[in-house]
Amino acid sequence: MQANRTNQILVLLRHAASRARSSTLNRQVFHMRINGLQRLGIVMSAAWLIVASWAYFHELNNHPSELAAYLPNAGYEWIQDLDATNKAHKDAIQQGTDFSERFVFLKPTFNIYRFLKFILTPIVASWLGVYLVVWIFRWVRRGFET
């Protein structure tokens, strides 16, 4: 009895799956075509994600590095580096040099919100900008067709 019931369920599932595959609505929804420029945009977005992530973490671990001039400081959260500050104060006292007690060393630290902003803002802005330019171009072209 249990095997018969299982076979009935499998037949119903196969029938439903075949109907779903033959549906034109499902074909339109799940079979989306993208053109060459969209594929190029996807590849460039993925490349940006990889390169920008590498640059962000490279600068975070090697600050200051040669990338410091190219990366915005807003991408990091700056906190006081107590070890470097205390060492500088001790060295200044030992050498007898004037060292302000208010002077502190800062180090960049990871901040997820600033990282996502650094990574995703150029991608979203680029996609919106390209689609806006294409839409404007088509809108102007339609104006000359009438």
N, C-alpha and C positions, 0 to 999 in steps of 0.2 A: 504494500500500500504506500509506504514511504517512497520507494523508488518510482512508482507511478506518478506520485505528486511532484517529485523532483523533475521528472521528464516533462511534465506539463509546464512547469515554471520555466524550464530551459527553452521549450518551444515558444512560449510567449515572449521571452526575452529576445530570442533570435528574430522573431517576427517584428518586434518593436524596433530592434536595431536595423533591420533591413528597411523598414519604413522610414526611419530617421535618415538613413543614407540616401534614400531616393528622393527625399524632400528637397525641392528647389530652394526653399528658404534656408535650410541648413547649409546647402552648398554655397549660397551667397554669403552667409555669415562666417563660415569656417574656411572659405576659400578666397581669402582676400589677396588681391594682386598688388604688389608694390613695384614701382618702376625703378629704373637704374639710379636716378638721383636720390630716391628715398633709401635705396640700399647703400649708396655712398654715404648718406647722412648717418645711417645706422653704424656703418663701419667707422666713420670719423668720430661719432659719439663714443663708441666703445674704446677707440684709441685714446680719446681725451680722458676717459675714466681711468685708463691704465696709466698713462703718462702723468696726469695731474696727481693721482694718488701717490705714485712713486715720488714725484717732486715734493709733495707735501710732507711725506714721512721722512724723506731724505733731509729736507731742511729742518724738520723737527728734531731729528737725531744728530745733525751735524751743524747746528746753528752756532755762529754765523758761517755760512758757506757761500760758494759762488752763486747760488740761486737766490740769495737774500735780496738782491736788487730786483729780481723779477717776480717774486711772490709777494702778495699783499700781506702785511702784518696783521690785518684784521682776521686772518684765517686761524690765528692761534689765540690762546688765552695766556696772558703773561702773568706769571707769579714770581714772587721773590725767591731767589736762589740763596737760601740761608747759608749753605756751605761756602759758596764763593764769596758771599758778603762777609761772613765771619773771618775767612782766611785773609781777605784783603784788609780788613780792619786790624788783624793781628800783625800782618806784615808791615802795615803803615806805622803801627806803634813801635815795632822793633826797629824800623829804619828811622824813626823820628820824623817822619814826613807828616804834613798836615793832611788829614783825611776827615772829611765831613761824616759825622755820625748819621746824617740823613741819607747818605749815598748808599744805594743798594743795587745789587746785581739782579737782573731779571732773566728768566728763562722761559722759552715758549713751552706750552703744554697742549696736549690734545684736547679739543673741544668738538664733540660730535656735531653740534648744530653749525658751527663755523666751518667745519670740514665739509658737511653736506652742502652748505651754501657755496663754498669755494668750488666744489666739484659739479654741482647741478645747475647753478645759475648760468654759466656759459652755454650749456647744452640746451636748456629751456629757451634762453634768449635767442640762440641761433635758429632753433626750429621755428619759433614764432616769427622771427624776422624773415626767414626764407619763405614761409607760407604767406606772410603778409605781402612780400614783394610779388610773389606769383599771383596772389589774389588781385592785387592792384593792377598788375600787367594785364590779366585777363579782363578785368573790369573796364580798363581803358580800351582794350581791343574790341570788346563788345559794343562800346560806344561808337566806334567807327563802322561797325557792320550794319547799322540801321540806315 
